[in-house]
Amino acid sequence: MSCLQNPPSLKINKMLYADRPMPVHVRLEQRIVWNLLLVLEKHGFKPYAVDYEERAHVDSKKKRRYGTAVQSRRCLLVFAPCLGRVSTKGKSPHRMD
């Protein structure tokens, strides 16, 4: 992944920024979180749950985990190593190049 990808649109963004443009810092924060999820997944780690409000929310949908992480003020993303094959082209799946 040579460049940052734009994150998927969220319903909350459409409600909050319907009558005004989204601030640059919000757009950048969402882009960073989304691309972090993609890079970790590429290297063999899948997000398992989002821990916020003193409870863990396990969800199988990547977009919902991303949305929950972006919307909460403080959260903890829980990752688990993939048990299946990871395409790393001969490299260790846990090595960040």
Buried (B, 14 or more C-beta within 10 A) or exposed (E): EEEEEEBEEBEEBEEBEEEEEEEEEBBEEBBEBBBBBBEBBBBBBBBBBBBBEEEEBEBEEBBEBBBBBBBBEEBEBBBEEEEEEBEBEEEEBEEEE
